[in-house]
Amino acid sequence: MRPLILVVGRRAASVSGLRFSATVAAEAVCEAVFATGGEPVVLHGADRGQLLDLPRRMSGFAGVLLPGGSDLDPVHYGQDRHPETSPDHDEQDALDLAAARAVLELGIPTLAICRGLQVVNTVCGGTLVQHLPPGPVEHLDALHEVTAEGGSRLEAVVGSQAFTVSSYHHQAVDRVGRGLRVTARSADGCVEALEHSSADLLAVQWHPEDLATSSRQDAALFADLIDRARIRKEVAA
């Protein structure tokens, strides 16, 4: 049996073929999970009243994927909104923050991607740069290189050599949250990966699903999540 990997759903006002709003997950994310041996299951975006029960709902899953998405409202890390910041759904923020707290509390193997990394950093008390200024590395809809820090879990997964990643973000980690360690940066110093000191969590700022079919390192990130999920499933059996 494939380990069940919970993918936190994205709220969408409309989806082709449906009459009403929807909770969706990126096909590339689900395909990358499936291709490496997991069974992706989309977490419904419950309203705030149901979020208190979220840890119990999530506890039965072998692994969790916190995906990318739109900007997190800066009120959650104590800042006023920058003109370039565009949050799109308060309920999405509430769900993502609650899901991140749950995986830290429960120790569920987790891979966080882009917005997912930023949500984790926020939950741990960190802050974000709301809009990256122009610089030597392009981060919005671009490819650039990343190198994992020596001795990190990320290095064990992707290796020690620099590799190309697909980047699509205009915000980034500023103050690093409690219990988090920076394990990769781009050439301009932007934080590209975080690991938690006690929770089973690896977070990357780029989108590994974009190149998962052609990049050994990106595919390895999903395979690592499935390996960690299988161990959790076997321990719980």
C-alpha positions as semicolon CSV with decimal commas, in nm:
position;residue;x (nm);y (nm);z (nm)
1;M;0,000;0,000;0,000
2;R;0,125;0,345;-0,089
3;P;0,168;0,577;0,210
4;L;-0,100;0,846;0,220
5;I;0,048;1,192;0,163
6;L;-0,176;1,480;0,261
7;V;-0,148;1,774;0,020
8;V;-0,299;2,088;0,171
9;G;-0,561;2,209;-0,078
10;R;-0,576;2,550;-0,244
11;R;-0,904;2,740;-0,256
12;A;-1,011;2,836;-0,607
13;A;-1,303;3,062;-0,698
14;S;-1,367;2,865;-1,017
15;V;-1,235;2,552;-1,188
16;S;-1,306;2,432;-1,540
17;G;-1,591;2,181;-1,542
18;L;-1,726;2,274;-1,199
19;R;-2,016;2,509;-1,131
20;F;-1,887;2,639;-0,799
21;S;-1,566;2,712;-0,609
22;A;-1,326;2,427;-0,540
23;T;-1,043;2,298;-0,325
24;V;-0,762;2,189;-0,556
25;A;-0,401;2,073;-0,568
26;A;-0,145;2,130;-0,842
27;E;-0,129;1,832;-1,074
28;A;0,252;1,850;-1,089
29;V;0,271;1,820;-0,709
30;C;0,036;1,522;-0,699
31;E;0,214;1,354;-0,989
32;A;0,553;1,396;-0,823
33;V;0,419;1,240;-0,502
34;F;0,261;0,952;-0,697
35;A;0,567;0,894;-0,916
36;T;0,785;0,842;-0,609
37;G;0,547;0,596;-0,445
38;G;0,301;0,803;-0,243
39;E;-0,076;0,841;-0,268
40;P;-0,164;1,213;-0,271
41;V;-0,483;1,310;-0,087
42;V;-0,606;1,670;-0,094
43;L;-0,694;1,827;0,241
44;H;-1,025;2,009;0,223
45;G;-1,009;2,377;0,319
46;A;-1,231;2,358;0,624
47;D;-1,361;2,677;0,780
48;R;-1,201;2,822;1,091
49;G;-1,445;2,650;1,326
50;Q;-1,321;2,310;1,206
51;L;-0,952;2,387;1,235
52;L;-0,940;2,292;1,602
53;D;-0,987;1,933;1,489
54;L;-0,715;1,955;1,227
55;P;-0,437;1,774;1,421
56;R;-0,663;1,473;1,468
57;R;-0,760;1,476;1,100
58;M;-0,397;1,495;0,993
59;S;-0,259;1,238;1,238
60;G;-0,367;0,942;1,024
61;F;-0,150;1,047;0,730
62;A;0,200;0,915;0,677
63;G;0,330;1,241;0,532
64;V;0,230;1,598;0,451
65;L;0,310;1,835;0,167
66;L;0,265;2,208;0,226
67;P;0,248;2,351;-0,128
68;G;0,310;2,687;-0,289
69;G;0,046;2,954;-0,338
70;S;-0,019;3,325;-0,307
71;D;0,122;3,570;-0,053
72;L;0,060;3,515;0,317
73;D;-0,105;3,815;0,483
74;P;0,180;3,997;0,665
75;V;-0,044;4,055;0,966
76;H;0,056;3,700;1,064
77;Y;0,419;3,807;1,111
78;G;0,347;4,152;1,250
79;Q;0,396;4,376;0,947
80;D;0,190;4,620;0,746
81;R;0,118;4,520;0,388
82;H;0,369;4,615;0,118
83;P;0,212;4,749;-0,205
84;E;0,340;4,441;-0,392
85;T;0,196;4,192;-0,140
86;S;-0,127;4,025;-0,257
87;P;-0,293;3,787;-0,011
88;D;-0,604;3,634;-0,163
89;H;-0,794;3,437;0,102
90;D;-0,804;3,470;0,483
91;E;-0,938;3,115;0,518
92;Q;-0,644;2,980;0,315
93;D;-0,404;3,153;0,551
94;A;-0,584;3,005;0,851
95;L;-0,573;2,654;0,704
96;D;-0,208;2,668;0,605
97;L;-0,095;2,810;0,939
98;A;-0,296;2,548;1,129
99;A;-0,157;2,269;0,911
100;A;0,200;2,387;0,970
101;R;0,144;2,400;1,345
102;A;-0,002;2,050;1,335
103;V;0,293;1,892;1,154
104;L;0,535;2,054;1,398
105;E;0,328;1,930;1,692
106;L;0,273;1,579;1,558
107;G;0,610;1,523;1,395
108;I;0,459;1,409;1,064
109;P;0,718;1,383;0,784
110;T;0,671;1,700;0,579
111;L;0,797;1,868;0,265
112;A;0,713;2,238;0,245
113;I;0,736;2,421;-0,088
114;C;0,764;2,798;-0,154
115;R;0,467;2,950;0,033
116;G;0,479;2,638;0,250
117;L;0,831;2,731;0,363
118;Q;0,718;3,087;0,434
119;V;0,421;2,963;0,637
120;V;0,647;2,736;0,843
121;N;0,888;3,023;0,909
122;T;0,596;3,243;1,018
123;V;0,454;2,976;1,252
124;C;0,798;2,950;1,412
125;G;0,805;3,325;1,478
126;G;1,003;3,436;1,175
127;T;0,933;3,716;0,929
128;L;0,941;3,765;0,553
129;V;1,083;4,012;0,304
130;Q;0,757;4,110;0,136
131;H;0,909;4,203;-0,199
132;L;1,258;4,119;-0,317
133;P;1,441;4,410;-0,484
134;P;1,609;4,356;-0,822
135;G;1,942;4,182;-0,783
136;P;2,194;3,943;-0,934
137;V;1,959;3,642;-0,903
138;E;1,612;3,644;-1,057
139;H;1,362;3,464;-0,833
140;L;1,027;3,524;-1,005
141;D;0,964;3,278;-1,288
142;A;1,332;3,196;-1,334
143;L;1,596;2,925;-1,304
144;H;1,896;2,963;-1,076
145;E;2,143;2,748;-0,887
146;V;2,127;2,629;-0,526
147;T;2,385;2,446;-0,316
148;A;2,294;2,256;0,001
149;E;2,483;2,328;0,321
150;G;2,734;2,061;0,420
151;G;2,608;1,817;0,682
152;S;2,242;1,906;0,631
153;R;1,958;1,667;0,561
154;L;1,911;1,850;0,235
155;E;2,269;1,766;0,133
156;A;2,205;1,400;0,217
157;V;1,902;1,408;-0,015
158;V;2,025;1,615;-0,311
159;G;2,403;1,590;-0,283
160;S;2,675;1,849;-0,237
161;Q;2,694;1,984;-0,592
162;A;2,513;2,298;-0,708
163;F;2,201;2,229;-0,914
164;T;1,944;2,430;-1,104
165;V;1,601;2,496;-0,950
166;S;1,277;2,644;-1,078
167;S;1,195;2,958;-0,881
168;Y;0,865;3,145;-0,864
169;H;0,846;3,382;-0,569
170;H;0,883;3,751;-0,492
171;Q;0,896;3,712;-0,113
172;A;1,158;3,540;0,102
173;V;1,263;3,461;0,456
174;D;1,390;3,759;0,655
175;R;1,423;3,668;1,024
176;V;1,453;3,291;1,060
177;G;1,199;3,133;1,296
178;R;1,276;2,944;1,616
179;G;1,401;2,589;1,574
180;L;1,479;2,640;1,205
181;R;1,818;2,612;1,036
182;V;1,906;2,758;0,697
183;T;2,042;2,475;0,481
184;A;2,068;2,642;0,141
185;R;2,099;2,992;-0,003
186;S;2,114;3,126;-0,356
187;A;2,412;3,331;-0,474
188;D;2,247;3,657;-0,357
189;G;2,201;3,522;-0,003
190;C;1,828;3,446;-0,032
191;V;1,722;3,161;0,198
192;E;1,641;2,860;-0,022
193;A;1,591;2,582;0,233
194;L;1,507;2,536;0,600
195;E;1,513;2,234;0,829
196;H;1,358;2,200;1,173
197;S;1,571;2,101;1,471
198;S;1,319;1,850;1,609
199;A;1,024;1,809;1,370
200;D;1,059;1,585;1,062
201;L;1,036;1,877;0,822
202;L;1,231;1,989;0,516
203;A;1,130;2,313;0,342
204;V;1,248;2,458;0,010
205;Q;1,179;2,798;-0,144
206;W;1,184;2,674;-0,503
207;H;0,929;2,454;-0,683
208;P;1,071;2,099;-0,711
209;E;0,752;1,977;-0,880
210;D;0,838;2,187;-1,187
211;L;1,147;1,983;-1,277
212;A;1,077;1,658;-1,091
213;T;1,069;1,456;-1,413
214;S;1,408;1,584;-1,531
215;S;1,601;1,685;-1,219
216;R;1,751;1,410;-1,006
217;Q;1,769;1,643;-0,707
218;D;1,407;1,759;-0,728
219;A;1,279;1,403;-0,770
220;A;1,489;1,306;-0,468
221;L;1,305;1,556;-0,249
222;F;0,975;1,378;-0,316
223;A;1,134;1,034;-0,282
224;D;1,276;1,142;0,054
225;L;0,930;1,249;0,173
226;I;0,788;0,910;0,072
227;D;1,077;0,726;0,244
228;R;1,015;0,918;0,566
229;A;0,641;0,856;0,535
230;R;0,695;0,480;0,493
231;I;0,902;0,472;0,810
232;R;0,624;0,652;0,999
233;K;0,366;0,412;0,857
234;E;0,572;0,107;0,956
235;V;0,629;0,236;1,310
236;A;0,255;0,301;1,350
237;A;0,157;-0,044;1,220
